[in-house]
Amino acid sequence: MAGKVEEEFRKLSVELRILEDTAEALQSRINMVNAVVTDLTYANMTLEGLGKHKMDSELLVPIGGSSYIKATLQDPDKVIVGMGAGVSVEKTLQEAKEIVKKRLDNLDKTRMSLQQRFTQVAQRISEDRAKLEELVAELRKGKPSKNV
């Protein structure tokens, strides 16, 4: 009987480690998606604000590290949009807004899916830990305590 319980304990321990690794990987992916959502949200806000400026307007352009340069807006209706794999394409302001909005929508769906999977894995971890505690209690009943 104790051998069966010990075997189940080992299997459950391995499963729990795998689930914890899965939860960690899912959380990492969620964090990456959140970072991209933040970046695209800033891009969306910038595109919205860009539509309010006219040609030859002076703008402050972020260059990173909380630093900016002054630039003059040459054509407020033309935007260079990254398409992936290092490829960028010139689009109208409206097309750029639509592209960014679609990306945000897709990322929201991805984030929701990842959150659901994370919740399921977390629930399974909780269940497995409860089973593990029961098995530990059962193993302790079957063996005398060894105080060293």
C-alpha positions as a LaTeX table, in Angstrom:
\begin{tabular}{lrrr}
\hline
Residue & $x$ (\AA) & $y$ (\AA) & $z$ (\AA) \\
\hline
Met1 & 0.00 & 0.00 & 0.00 \\
Ala2 & 2.75 & 2.44 & 0.96 \\
Gly3 & 4.57 & 1.68 & $-2.29$ \\
Lys4 & 1.48 & 2.63 & $-4.29$ \\
Val5 & 1.11 & 5.89 & $-2.35$ \\
Glu6 & 4.82 & 6.69 & $-2.80$ \\
Glu7 & 4.56 & 6.06 & $-6.55$ \\
Glu8 & 1.51 & 8.33 & $-6.79$ \\
Phe9 & 3.42 & 10.93 & $-4.73$ \\
Arg10 & 6.34 & 10.83 & $-7.18$ \\
Lys11 & 4.06 & 11.11 & $-10.23$ \\
Leu12 & 2.18 & 14.01 & $-8.68$ \\
Ser13 & 5.44 & 15.76 & $-7.78$ \\
Val14 & 6.67 & 15.51 & $-11.36$ \\
Glu15 & 3.33 & 16.71 & $-12.72$ \\
Leu16 & 3.37 & 19.62 & $-10.28$ \\
Arg17 & 6.86 & 20.69 & $-11.41$ \\
Ile18 & 5.77 & 20.54 & $-15.06$ \\
Leu19 & 2.65 & 22.58 & $-14.29$ \\
Glu20 & 4.68 & 25.17 & $-12.39$ \\
Asp21 & 7.09 & 25.48 & $-15.33$ \\
Thr22 & 4.10 & 25.86 & $-17.66$ \\
Ala23 & 2.60 & 28.54 & $-15.43$ \\
Glu24 & 5.91 & 30.39 & $-15.39$ \\
Ala25 & 6.17 & 30.23 & $-19.20$ \\
Leu26 & 2.58 & 31.45 & $-19.59$ \\
Gln27 & 3.21 & 34.33 & $-17.18$ \\
Ser28 & 6.30 & 35.27 & $-19.17$ \\
Arg29 & 4.30 & 35.29 & $-22.41$ \\
Ile30 & 1.57 & 37.38 & $-20.77$ \\
Asn31 & 4.21 & 39.89 & $-19.67$ \\
Met32 & 5.62 & 40.06 & $-23.21$ \\
Val33 & 2.14 & 40.60 & $-24.68$ \\
Asn34 & 1.49 & 43.33 & $-22.10$ \\
Ala35 & 4.73 & 45.08 & $-23.09$ \\
Val36 & 3.74 & 45.01 & $-26.77$ \\
Val37 & 0.23 & 46.24 & $-25.91$ \\
Thr38 & 1.75 & 49.16 & $-24.01$ \\
Asp39 & 4.01 & 49.98 & $-26.96$ \\
Leu40 & 1.12 & 49.82 & $-29.45$ \\
Thr41 & $-1.10$ & 51.88 & $-27.16$ \\
Tyr42 & 1.52 & 54.64 & $-27.17$ \\
Ala43 & 1.74 & 54.35 & $-30.96$ \\
Asn44 & $-2.04$ & 54.60 & $-31.22$ \\
Met45 & $-2.12$ & 57.69 & $-29.00$ \\
Thr46 & 0.65 & 59.26 & $-31.07$ \\
Leu47 & $-1.20$ & 58.56 & $-34.32$ \\
Glu48 & $-4.36$ & 60.07 & $-32.88$ \\
Gly49 & $-2.45$ & 63.19 & $-31.84$ \\
Leu50 & $-0.65$ & 63.38 & $-35.17$ \\
Gly51 & $-3.95$ & 63.94 & $-36.96$ \\
Lys52 & $-4.36$ & 67.21 & $-35.05$ \\
His53 & $-1.13$ & 68.71 & $-36.40$ \\
Lys54 & $-0.59$ & 70.46 & $-39.70$ \\
Met55 & 2.33 & 70.44 & $-42.08$ \\
Asp56 & 5.45 & 72.20 & $-40.74$ \\
Ser57 & 4.29 & 71.81 & $-37.13$ \\
Glu58 & 7.15 & 71.47 & $-34.69$ \\
Leu59 & 7.03 & 68.24 & $-32.67$ \\
Leu60 & 9.06 & 66.60 & $-29.93$ \\
Val61 & 10.00 & 63.08 & $-31.02$ \\
Pro62 & 11.00 & 60.55 & $-28.34$ \\
Ile63 & 14.37 & 58.94 & $-28.96$ \\
Gly64 & 14.49 & 56.80 & $-25.80$ \\
Gly65 & 15.76 & 57.30 & $-22.29$ \\
Ser66 & 13.21 & 60.05 & $-21.67$ \\
Ser67 & 14.98 & 62.15 & $-24.32$ \\
Tyr68 & 13.44 & 64.00 & $-27.26$ \\
Ile69 & 14.46 & 65.85 & $-30.38$ \\
Lys70 & 12.62 & 68.65 & $-32.12$ \\
Ala71 & 11.36 & 67.76 & $-35.58$ \\
Thr72 & 9.21 & 69.42 & $-38.22$ \\
Leu73 & 6.23 & 67.51 & $-39.56$ \\
Gln74 & 6.57 & 67.30 & $-43.34$ \\
Asp75 & 3.54 & 65.21 & $-44.28$ \\
Pro76 & 1.03 & 64.45 & $-41.50$ \\
Asp77 & $-0.83$ & 61.93 & $-43.65$ \\
Lys78 & 2.16 & 59.62 & $-44.32$ \\
Val79 & 3.34 & 57.16 & $-41.67$ \\
Ile80 & 6.02 & 54.47 & $-41.87$ \\
Val81 & 4.62 & 51.29 & $-40.29$ \\
Gly82 & 6.68 & 48.26 & $-39.29$ \\
Met83 & 5.21 & 45.11 & $-40.85$ \\
Gly84 & 7.58 & 42.63 & $-39.19$ \\
Ala85 & 10.88 & 40.96 & $-40.07$ \\
Gly86 & 12.51 & 44.39 & $-40.38$ \\
Val87 & 10.14 & 45.47 & $-43.17$ \\
Ser88 & 8.46 & 48.89 & $-42.98$ \\
Val89 & 5.89 & 50.31 & $-45.39$ \\
Glu90 & 4.57 & 53.83 & $-45.93$ \\
Lys91 & 0.85 & 54.07 & $-45.16$ \\
Thr92 & $-1.68$ & 56.83 & $-44.80$ \\
Leu93 & $-2.43$ & 57.99 & $-41.28$ \\
Gln94 & $-5.82$ & 56.25 & $-41.39$ \\
Glu95 & $-4.31$ & 52.97 & $-42.61$ \\
Ala96 & $-1.68$ & 53.13 & $-39.88$ \\
Lys97 & $-4.37$ & 53.66 & $-37.25$ \\
Glu98 & $-6.29$ & 50.64 & $-38.57$ \\
Ile99 & $-3.17$ & 48.44 & $-38.55$ \\
Val100 & $-2.35$ & 49.41 & $-34.97$ \\
Lys101 & $-5.97$ & 48.87 & $-33.88$ \\
Lys102 & $-6.05$ & 45.39 & $-35.47$ \\
Arg103 & $-2.80$ & 44.49 & $-33.74$ \\
Leu104 & $-4.17$ & 45.68 & $-30.41$ \\
Asp105 & $-7.36$ & 43.66 & $-30.93$ \\
Asn106 & $-5.36$ & 40.52 & $-31.78$ \\
Leu107 & $-3.09$ & 41.01 & $-28.78$ \\
Asp108 & $-6.11$ & 41.44 & $-26.49$ \\
Lys109 & $-7.46$ & 38.11 & $-27.74$ \\
Thr110 & $-4.07$ & 36.49 & $-27.26$ \\
Arg111 & $-3.76$ & 37.93 & $-23.77$ \\
Met112 & $-7.24$ & 36.68 & $-22.81$ \\
Ser113 & $-6.42$ & 33.21 & $-24.13$ \\
Leu114 & $-3.13$ & 33.14 & $-22.21$ \\
Gln115 & $-4.90$ & 34.35 & $-19.06$ \\
Gln116 & $-7.49$ & 31.58 & $-19.36$ \\
Arg117 & $-4.79$ & 28.95 & $-19.82$ \\
Phe118 & $-2.83$ & 30.39 & $-16.90$ \\
Thr119 & $-5.95$ & 30.26 & $-14.70$ \\
Gln120 & $-6.55$ & 26.61 & $-15.68$ \\
Val121 & $-2.94$ & 25.68 & $-14.91$ \\
Ala122 & $-3.06$ & 27.55 & $-11.59$ \\
Gln123 & $-6.25$ & 25.69 & $-10.67$ \\
Arg124 & $-4.62$ & 22.36 & $-11.54$ \\
Ile125 & $-1.55$ & 23.29 & $-9.47$ \\
Ser126 & $-3.81$ & 24.05 & $-6.53$ \\
Glu127 & $-5.61$ & 20.71 & $-6.91$ \\
Asp128 & $-2.34$ & 18.80 & $-7.21$ \\
Arg129 & $-0.89$ & 20.50 & $-4.13$ \\
Ala130 & $-3.98$ & 19.51 & $-2.15$ \\
Lys131 & $-3.62$ & 15.89 & $-3.33$ \\
Leu132 & 0.08 & 16.00 & $-2.50$ \\
Glu133 & $-0.68$ & 17.15 & 1.05 \\
Glu134 & $-3.15$ & 14.28 & 1.43 \\
Leu135 & $-0.53$ & 11.81 & 0.23 \\
Val136 & 2.06 & 13.22 & 2.61 \\
Ala137 & $-0.39$ & 12.85 & 5.49 \\
Glu138 & $-1.13$ & 9.29 & 4.39 \\
Leu139 & 2.56 & 8.46 & 4.16 \\
Arg140 & 3.16 & 9.89 & 7.64 \\
Lys141 & 0.38 & 7.72 & 9.07 \\
Gly142 & 1.94 & 4.63 & 7.53 \\
Lys143 & 5.50 & 5.29 & 8.74 \\
Pro144 & 6.72 & 6.13 & 12.20 \\
Ser145 & 8.25 & 9.57 & 12.57 \\
Lys146 & 12.04 & 9.64 & 12.41 \\
Asn147 & 13.48 & 12.48 & 14.47 \\
Val148 & 17.16 & 12.85 & 13.74 \\
\hline
\end{tabular}
